[in-house]
Amino acid sequence: MKFRLPSLLAAALAACAFQAGAQEVTLKVHHFWAPGAMPPTRILAPFCDKLAADSNNRIKCQIFPSMQLGGTPPQLIDQARDGVVDMVFTLPGYTAGRFPIMEVFELPFMTNSAEAGAKAAWAYYQKYGTKEFPGLKPLMLSVHDEGYVHTRDKQVKTLADLKGLKMRAPTRQTNKLLASLGATPVGLPLPAVADAITKGTIDGFLLPWEVIPSVKLQEMVKYHTETDPSRPSLYSALFVIAMNQARYDSLPADLKAVIDKNSGAALSANAGRIWDESQAVGRKPAMDRGNTFYTLPAAEVDQWIKASHPLYDEWVADMDKRGLPGKKMLQDARDLLDQNKK
């Protein structure tokens, strides 16, 4: 009997190890977009498909679009942190002031390449931003394609044209940008924009082309103001796919390895590329409808850049107050953007 005990114990341990190794998980994933919108269909769904393929279907995503599990878009980040869901796809900027370090990529006129922005954001997060996501494991960081001005009743051609317009923006920094340019900022998450423009609560909004057809906003405005391509775009917003850290920690090593392999720098860069590619597709419905387009000349864009310059100083001062090297951090962000340009 005493000779059999070690072998029985070894067999039992091996069986336990096999069961742990063969663990199957279903991840609840929550986001605010309509099911057919570009980011969930072209970024999130392929990511989940890859997790399933590389894990022999032991990792599965159960995706809930359009806030189907309740709450509001600004609450998504806490739903992931608190374990209400396992993963979210959202904007950190929906929770104003909570991610001030990563807000550097939401300062105005930083880049006109989503791919460069995504690569820079991931590298910058690893250097400066990891402490901003307690309880969370970011899997992707990306910015969207170029942000432009879209208005219902008035074409914006100069800085003066913005004065007094009630304009929607998604994040704290874009609200500050609008105020610096003379507009009246109105902070709204994407799902609330259509109702606000219909009711006249806002006169227009800042958005990239990619998202506009998914909520049919090209049918609710007539005028679109783009910026000279030789200059950085008006603004960008930062997106994150984030997983509950405890949920990730609970997985066996081989499933963690699958997630690690398919997330991070490569997933971020791919998301940025997809956002860049989506611009022309998102613009076409507004063109087909016969809406009016105007491109701000470079000299006019430079006036907008000059008017918004205090926002950089304010961000640097905020970092300095936190005991961080604000000026160096801003320069690092700009250097990373430059390094990652095609």
N, C-alpha and C positions, 0 to 999 in steps of 0.2 A: 504494500500500500504506500509506504513512504517513498518507494521509487516512482510510483505513478503520480504522486501529488505535484512534483515540479512540472511534469509534462502536461497534466491537466490544467495547472495554473497558467502555463505558457499558452495552451490552446485557448483558454478563456480570455486571456489578455489579447491574443491575436484576433479573436472574434470581436472584442470590443473595439480594437483598433480599426478593423475592417468596417464595422458599423459607423464609427466616427468618420472614417475616410469616405464612406459612401453616403454621407449625409446629404439630403436634398433640401434646398431652401427656396422659398418663394418670397421675393422682395416686393413689398407694397411701394409703388412709386406714384407720387402725386405732383401735378403741375396745373397751371392756370390756363393754358392754351386750349383752343378748340381741338378736337382729335385730329383734324386734317391739316393743322398748321405746320409750317416748315420745321421748326425746331424739334417738336416731338416725333415727326415722321422721318426726318432725314438725319437727326443726330441721336435722339434718345432711343428710338426703336432699333436702329442698327447696332447701337451699343449693347442693348439688352439681348439682341439676337446673337451677338458675338459671345457674350457671357454664357448663354445657353449652349452654343456650339462647342466652346472650349472646355466646358465642364461636363460634356456628355449629358446635357439637359438636367444637371443637378442644381444649377442656378436658373431660376425663372423669374421674370418680372411680371407683376400684375399692375398694369398702368391705369391710373385713374386721372383722366383729363378734366379740364373745366371745373376744377375745385369740387369734384364729385364727393369727396370725403368730408366736405364742410370746411368752414373757415373762410378767410379772405387771403388773397395773394400775399400780403405782408406777413401773414402768419405761417407761411410754408416753412420758412427756415426753422422756426421753433417746433413745428410738427416733426421735422427730422431730428432736431436736437433732443426733443423730449421722448422720441421713440413712438410717437403716434403713428408715424409711417417710417419706412426703412430708408427711403430715398426721395429727394425732391429735385426738381429742375426749376430754378427761379432766379430772381435778381437780388443779390445782397442789398442793393440800394433801395429796395422797397421798405427796408427798415432803416429809416433815416438816422445817420450818425453812428450806427452800430459797427460799421466796418470802415472806419476812417482811413486806415492805412491803404486798403485796396481801392478806396475812392479815387486814388490818384489817376486811375484809368477812366474815371468819369469826369475829370476836369475837361474844360473845353479845348478844342483844337489840338488834340494830342496825336491823332493818326487818321489816315483814311484807308487803312487795311485791317480788316478783321483778323486775318491770319497773323499778321505781325502783332496785333494787339493781344491775340490769344496766347501766342508763344511768349510774349513779354510778360503777360499777366501771370502765367504759370511760374516762370522763373522768378519773378518778383515776389510772388506768394511764398515760394520756398525760402527766399532770403529774409523777407520782412513780415509776412502775413500769417504764418501758421498759428500764432497765438490768438488771432481774431476769430477762430472757428472752434471754440471749446465744445466738446461733445459731438463734433462733426468731423467727417473725413471728406474733404473736397476731392472729387474724382475728375472734374473738368472745370476750367475757367476759360471764358471767352468773351470777347466783345462782339457786337453785331456789325453789320455793314453800315455805311455812312448815314448819319442822322441828318435829316433835313427839316425844313419848315413847311407845314401844310396848313392852309387857311381856307375858311369857308367863303367869305365875302370880299376879301381884300388881298391883292397881290402884294407880297413883301419884296421890295426892291432895294430898300435902303434901311439903315439903322433907324431912321426916323419913322419908318412905316410900322415898326414894332410897338411904338409907344402907345400904351393904353390897351393893347390887345390882351385878352385873357387867353393864355396859352398853357396847354397841358405839357407836363414833363414827368418822366418816370422816377427821378431820383433827386436827392437833396442838391447835388452839384448842378444838375440841369435846371433846377428851380432857381438856384443862385445865378446861373448863367442868364436865364431869361430876365431876371430882375436887373442884372448889370447892363442888359441891352435895352432896357426901358419898357419891357412887357410886364404884365401882371401874371406871375406864375401860379398855376393851379396843379397841385400834386395829385395824380390819379394813377392807379394801376390800369393796365391795358383793358381789362374787361369793362371798365366804366367809361371809356372814351366815347364810344358810339352814342350812348345815351346823353352824355354831356354835350356833344356837338349838336345833336338833334334838338335838344332843349334850349340851346343857346347859352348854356352855362359857360362854355368856352368858345372862343373864336377860331381856334385852331390847335395844333399840337406839334410837338417834335417827335418824329418817328423815322426809323429806317424804312426803306421800301419793302423789305422782306415781309414784314408783318401786316402791312396794310390790307392786302387782299383777304387775309384770313378772317378779318372782321369787317370787310367791305367798306372801309373808310374812304376809299377812292370815290364812292358814290355819295359821300356826305360833305365833301369839300370840292372846290373848283380849282384852287390855286396851289402850286407847288414851287418852292424856292430851293434850288440846289446851290452848291458852292463850287467855285472854280476848282477843277481837279488838281491844280498845282499847289493848292493849299490843303492843310488838314481839314477833316470834316468838322462840322459844328460841334458835335458831341458823340460820345459813345456811352453805352451802359454795359455793365459787367454782369455776366450770367455765371451761374454755378450749378453743377450737378453735385449734390452733397449727400453723403450717406451717414446714417446714425453710427457714431464711432463704436458704441457698445455692440451693435448688431454686427458690424464688421469684425470686431474682436472675438465674437462668439463663434465665428466660422472656423472650420478646420483649415490647416495650413494650405492645403492644395486649392481650396476655393478662394482663400485670400489671394493666392498667387494668380489665379485667373482674373480676379478683379484688378490686381496691381498691373498685370500685363496689359490690360485693355483700357487703362485709365491714365491720368496724368498728362505729361507733355504731349504725347502722340494724340490722345483723344482731344485735347484742347486745340492743337494745331489743325486737326481735321475739322473740328467744329468751325473754326475761323474761316477755313477755306470754303466750307459749305455756305456760311453766311455771305462771303464775298460773291460766290457764284449765284446766290439767290437774288441779288440786287436787280438784275435786268428782268428776271421773271416777275418780281414783285412790282416793278415799275410799269409793265406792259398794260395791265388793266386800266390804269389811269390814262395812259396814252390812247388806248382804244376807246375810252369814254369821251375823249376830246377835251380833257382838262387842260388848263393853261400852265405852262412851265416857264420858269425864269432861272437863269444861272447868275448868281452874284459874281461880278468880275473880281479878279484877284485884289485890286486896290480897295474895293469895298469890303471884302473879307478881312483885309488887314485892319480896317477900322473896327470891325467887330472883335478881332483878336485883341486890339489895343484896349477896347472898352472892357473886356473881360479879364484883363491881366491881373487885377487885384485878387482874383480868386486863387491864383497860384500862390501869391504872398500869404493869403489867409490860410491856405492848406499847409504851407511850410511852417507858419507860426503855430498852428495847431499841433503839428508833429513835434515841434520844439518844446511846447508846453508839456507834452507827454514824455519828455526826456529822450526823444528820438532825433536823429540827424535829418531834419526836414529837407534842407536844401540838397543834401546828398541823395536822399531818397527820391526827390523829384528828378534830379539829374540821372539817377540810375534808371528810373522808369523811361525817361526820354532816350537814354542810350540803348536800352533793351529794345525799344520800338525801332530805333534806327538800325540796330544790328539785325533785326528780323525782317526788314523790308526786302522785298524781292529784288 
